[in-house]
Amino acid sequence: MPRDEPDRRAGLQPQDARQRPVPGGALSRGAAAVHAGARRVPRHGRAARRGTLPARPDEGAGPAGPRPRGDGGRTGRPGEGAGAHRAAARTGDGRPGTDRAGDRDVDPGDSDHDTGAGTFTLCVHTGRPVLVRHVGEQDIPRIARDAEAGALLARAGVHSYLAVPLIAHGEVLGALDLKRTRNPLPFDEDDVILASELAGRAAVAIDNARWFQSVRNTALTLQRSLLPDHAPHHTGLELASRYQPAQATSEVGGDWYDVIPLTDDKTALVVGDVMGNGIDAAATMGRLRTATCAYADLDLEPGDVLRHLDKITCDLEHYIVTCLYAVYDPRTRQCRIANAGHMPPALAGPGHEPTLLELPPGAPLGVGGVPFETTTVELAPGDLLVLYTDGLVETRLHPIDDRLAVLLSFLDDPGRPLEELCDLLLYGLRHPDDHDDVALLIARTP
């Protein structure tokens, strides 16, 4: 799900400069600056708005954990409420804005500006910048997170301090604090404006990253919950499998595999790929996997199973699915296979070279009205049958025939342990930046 327009999702006004989407370069620079001087707030500063001030966290930037989207967790703009209004200091000309905590402009009778509260906590609590133009000895304990940090700041010669809140979509995510040592000029209102703009842009970038991670975690959890947890041995077969999600931020796809025990000691082996990514693709994969298990129990021919799955896929919303369905009978040592537009399985074994099985390709599921043929393959003792999705072999830089040849080269030792072979194929064929997930299923006959 793209996040190029965060304002539209959150209902923000376009004139709010702090929350406008900005070019990737600007966001990157903002995120780098936040990494140098930002400190995050547990639970997005909600404890502070309830009146319970958070402990001073360690310095460093980073999300406080994914949060569910929606308005349920947004109770208003930062700074709303009686306590926040009491904390709002005024600049020298009487305009509401920056809290000038270091120039003794703060009302000593204001509980929210009690000198026992740190400047970082004050910034987060009010949702406003805090400016200490001239840092004195009495200000160091309120700027530093502990005594050791205070001693380091004093030795560094910190003479001016500025903290601005990180606000995105109405929530305080943390604060960016800046300290001046070499430059003899103190921070002023122009610095406050510049730092606030930088913090606003960085906050949107941080919030987007947290949102992407939340979506990815949701889809990945859904997909992994739908994948089977099969035993390493079925009657007449030794099995190993892997699933590896895409390396991109949110591109969890719809690849799946399954191992289904059938009557008369037969076993169905399934590998499929729902085109697309995200939660919708993972949910569609779950529906098709459930339907496959139901049709497999009817002891249908592989081609007939794919025909029924094709009808179901046609009723889904514009999804195209590739699938390979095989049934192995250990009594006859025959494997009956049907293909619906999927990558060809690989066969290797003692005494013969690894090869790709030549199967009628068939059309992908969801096209409708296309017959699927069943092919019978004899498996000798020790033969390997490798089923996989296209994410294992397809890249943007290499011809698919070259990649398939590399796959076959890894099958030169059919006696290798299957778990070791799975790892070899994944790490030998898969690029770290691949934007497609992979399902891999390997079966060996005894």
N, C-alpha and C positions, 0 to 999 in steps of 0.2 A: 504494500500500500504506500504510494508516494506521500512524502511529507513536505513537498515544496511549497505548500500554502498553509502554514500553521495558523494564520489569522482566520481563514475561512472555517477551520475546524473548531476553533475556540470561540468564534463569534467576536473577534477583536475588531476595533475600529481601525481603519487604515491610517488615520492620522496619528495614531500612537507610534511615535518613532522608535520607542524602545522595543516594541514587539513586532516590528515589520520583518518579514523574511529578508535576508540580505545575501549578497553573493557569497559563494562558498569560501573565497579567499578571505573576505572580511570576517566571516565566522571563524575561520581557522585562526586568524590573528587574534580574534577576541578570545577564543578558547585557550590559546597559548598564554595570553596575558593572565587569564583567570587561573591557569595552572600555576603561575608564578606567585600569585598573591591571594587566592580565594580560599575561603574556608566554608564548608558546607554545614547545613543545619539539619539535624535529625528530624525526620517526619515533616520536612518542608517548613519548619518554623512554626508548626501549629501549637507546640507546647508553649512557645513564647507568646503567641497571641492569646493563649488561655491564661497567661499571667505567670506561668511557670517557666522561668528562664532556663535555657539549656546550658549544660556545662560547656566550657570552651573547648571545641574540638581541635584536633591537630590541624596544622596548616596543610593545604594541598587541595586540589580541585578534584571533583568527581561526583557523580550522581548519588543521591541518597537512596537509590533503589527505585525500581519501576513502580509507578502508581497507576491504578486504573483510570482511564479517561472518563470524562463525564463531569457533571456539575455537582455531584454529591459531595465531593471533598472541597469545594470552593465556597467559602463562607463570606466572601467579599474581597475588596481590594485591600492590599496591605496598608496598614495605618488606620483602618476604620475602627471605630469603637472609642469609648471615652478615654481609656488609657492612652491610646495612640494620639488622640487630640491633645491631651495634656502634655505629651512628650514633644509635640511639634514646637521647636524653637523658631526664632525668627532671625533673619539676617539683619545686618546693621541698618538697613533702610526700612525695616518693619515688614518686609515681605516674608510670608511663610515659606519655609524651605529647609535649608541645611541646619543641622544641629551642631552648633559651634561649641564643642565640649571643652576645648582647650584654652579659650580666651576668657574664661570666667563669665561668658554671656548666659550661662545656664542658670535658671532659677534654682537656688539651693534648696528651696522648699518643695520642689517637684520630686515626688517619689520615684518617677520614672527616670529622672536624671540623677538619682542618688550616686554619689561618687564611688560607692562600692560596686556599681555595675560597670562592666567593661565596655569599651567603645564598640567592639564587635557586637556584643549582645544588644546594645542600644540601637545600633544600625538595623539589626534584624528585627528587633521588637517594634520599632516605629516604621520600618520600611522606608526610611529616609537616609540620605547621606549624613555622615558625621565628620565634621572638619575640626581638626586640632591644628590651628595655624602654627603655634609655637609650642612645641613639646617641652615641658619642664620635667624635673625629677619626679614631681607628684603625679605626672601623667603616664610615666612608663609602666607602672603596675596595671593600669587600666588598658593599655595598648597590648601588652604582652600576655600570652596565654598562661605563663607561669614565671616564677622567679628566675629560672635559668634563662628563659627567652628574654626576660627583661634585662638581665645583665648583658646579653649579647647585643640587644638593641642599643643600650647605653654606650657600649664600647664602639659600636658602629657609628655613633654620632647622629642618631635619628633626631631631627629637629622639627619635622612637620609630618602630619599624619592625616590620611583621608580614607574613609570607608564608605562604600556605596553598596546598596543591596542588589542582589541578583534576583530580578523579578521576571517571571514568565507566566503569562496566562493567569494573572491575578494571584500568584503564589510566590512567597519569598523562598527561593531555593538555597540561599546562602548570602555571602557578602564577599566583595572584593576589597581588600585593604591595601593601601599604598603608603609607603614610608619614604621620606626624602632624606638623603644623607649628604651627597656631594654637592648637589645644587643648593646654593645658599638661599634661594628664594623660597618662601613658604608656599604651600598650596593656597589657591584662591578660588573664587567662584567660577572662573573660567575652567580651572582644573576639575571642579565638581561636575560641570556640564559635560566635559569630555569624558571623564571617568564613568559618569552615569550612562552616557550613550554606549560606551564600550561594554559596560556591564549588562545593559539591556540586550545588546546583540548576542553577547556570550551566553546569557541566560536562555535565550531562545534556542541557541545551538545545543546547549546542554539538555534542555527539555526535549528537543527533538531526538537526541541520541537515546535518552531514557525511554522515550515512547517507542522508538524502533526496537530496542532491546526487549521491551515488554511484549510487543507483538510477536517477535521471534520466539520468545520463551513460551508464549501461549500456543503457537502453532507447533513448535517442536514437542511440547508436552503432549498435545493431542495426538500427534503422529506416532510418537514412541508408545503411547498407550494402546494404539491400534495394531502395532506390529506383534507378531507371535513370539512366544517364548517356548520354542520347540526343544525337544530332547536332542542330544547329539547323535543318537542312534535310533533309527526306525528299522522295522523288519526289512532286511535286505539292503539297507543303505546306511552310509555314514554321512553326516551332514555338518555343515558349518555355514554361517551367514554373517553379514555385516550390513548396518545402515549408517551412512554418514551424511549429515545435512550439508547444505551449501555453506560456503564460507562467508557469503554476503550477510549483511546485517539482518535482513528479515526474510530472505528468500528460502524459506522452508517449503519444500515441494510436496508432490503427491506420490513419490516412489514408494513401492511396497513389495514385500515378498511374503510367501506363506508356504507352510508345509502341512498338508491335510491328510491324516490317516484315513484310509478307506477300507472297505470290506475285503476279505480274502488277502490280507496283508499287503494290499497295494497302497501306494503313497502318491498323492498329488503334489506337484511342485509348481508354484506360481510366482511369477515376477511381473510387475506392472508399473506403469508410469502415467500419472495424470498430468497432462500438460498444463502448466501454470504453477503458481506458487502461493504461499500464504495459507491462512486458516481455511479458506474455501477449498483449496486443492486437497489439504489434509482431510477435511471432512468428506469430500467426495471419494477419496481413497478408502476411507472407512466404510462407506456405504457399499462400494464395489467389492471390498474384501469380504464383507458379510454375505453379500449375494453369491460370491464365488464359493464360499463354504457351503451354502445351502444347496447350490446346484451340484457341487461335488458329491454330496451325500446321496444324490439320486443315481450315481454310478453311470453318468452320461459319458458319451464320447467327448474328447477334448474339443472337437469342432462344434458340437452342440452346446457345450458350456459357453464358449465364446459367443455363439449366436444369441443365447439368452442374455448374456452380459451386454451385448450390443444393443438389444432392445431397451435395457435399463438405462444405458448411457445416453441413448437418444432422447430420453425423457429429462435428462439433466440439463442445466443451463449452459449450453454452448461449450461443453467439455469434450475434448478428444483424448482418448486413452489408448496407449499401446499395452499389449499384454501377451505373455507367453504362458501357456498352460500345458503341463506334461503329467502323465500318469505312468508310474513305473510298477511293473508286476514282477516280483522276485522269482516267481515260479517259472515264468517263461523267459525271464531276462529281457523282456521287451519294454521299450519306453515309447508311448504314443504321445505325440506332440502336435499342438496346433498353435499357430502364430497369428496375432492381430497387429501387424505393423510394427513389431518389436525387433530389437537387435537379435541377430542369430545366436543361438547358444554355441558354446565351444565344447568340443569333445576331445579328450586326450586319454591315453592309456598305454600300458606296456606293449611294446612291439609295433606301435604305429605313431606317426607324427600327429601332433595336435592339429585339429582342423575345425572349421566352422561348419555346422550342419546346414545343408542346403534344404530349406523348408519353403513351401509356398508362402510368400510374405503376408498376404492377406491385407485387408484394410484396417485401420485403427477402429477401435470401438467408438461408436457414436456416429459413424458415417451412415449406417443403416442399409439393410437389404443386400449385404454382401455375404456370400457363403464363405465358410472357413473349412479348410481341408485338414484332415488328420494324417500325420505321417508316422510310420513305425520305424524305430531305430533299435537295432540289437546292441546290447551292452555286454561286453566281455568282463570277466573278473578283473577288478582293479581299474576299471574305466572311470574317468572323471567327467561329469557333466557340469558345466559352468553357465549359470544364468545370471544376467546382470542388466542394469539399466544404462541408458546412453550416457549418463553423467560419468561413468567409469572411463569411457574411451573417447568421447567427443570433446574437442577443443576448438577454439577459434583460429588456431594457427597451423594446425596439421591436418592433412587429408585423413578421412576416416579409414581408408584402406591401410594406411601406414600405422594407425593406432591399433587396428585390429591385428595386424601382424605382430606388433609389440605384445599385445595380450597373449597371442599364441606362444610367443617366445618364453613367457613366464611359466608355461605349462609343460616345460621340457622334462620335468621330474614328477610323474604322476604319483609317486610314492611319498611325496612330501606331506607332512601333517597338514590337515585341512585348515586349522586355525592359522598356522604359519603361512599357508598359501593365501588366505584371505588378506592378511596384513601385507604380504608381498605385492599383491595386485593393487591394493588401495594406495600404498605408499610409492609403488613403482609407476603407476599410471596416472594418478590423480595429482593435479597441480594445486598448490596451496590456495590460489586465488580463484579456483573454479566456482562458477555461479550456478551450479546444478547439484542436486543431491544424488546419492548413489545407493542403490540396493543391490546386494550381491548374495547369491545363494549357490553353494557348491555341494554336489552329491557324488559319492563314490560307492561303487558296488564292491562287495567283499569278494 
